């Protein structure tokens, strides 16, 4: 998600580009360039991430590894490996940290580098709206972001090795940016989208979330 300040003027607002909206299955109209918390529905976003595959869809097996499954994995790694006893609100954020990908897709790192600050601004706008929906406030606390990012990195390196055909050496260096710690050793068989949604909802409710 958003890691550093960007030039907000680089991306137009809904008022400047009023026809840039998506119609959600709930019937809501979500402005893609300037999302409002009033237009966000967690069920809409969950459906989206359960249908977006990571790794450009290039993973082993007959079922793609979707972002909803990845989000559950990140929450589990956070609570078991990174921050045992993490507060429920942090675990809810771990489950929610990639919900923007329901709107903008899972853009792989090399492409994000090309898109640059405008893409970061888009993600940041949706993140700010999502924070308000989740009751976090206007921004994710730095400690939460750092811990979830570490769990996300462990998940990504593990996925690269076990699902996407990377060697452990190159995954640690390029995906994990030099990560040398333990990888996830638990189950990683990709879930179909319906199971991924059910698992996400169960975990979200287990840590006090309402959906």
Secondary structure, 3 states (H helix, E strand, C coil): CCCCCCCHHHCCCCCCCCCCEEECCCCCEEECCCCCHHHCCHHHHHHHHHCCECHHHCCCCCCCCEHHHHHHHHHHHHHHHHCCCCCHHHHHHHHHCCCCHHHHCCCCHHHHHHHCHHHHHHHHHHHHHHHHHHCCCCCCCHHHHHHHHHHHHHHHHHHHHHCCCCCHHHHHHHHCCCCCCCCCCCCCCCCCHHHHHHHHHHHHHHCCCCC
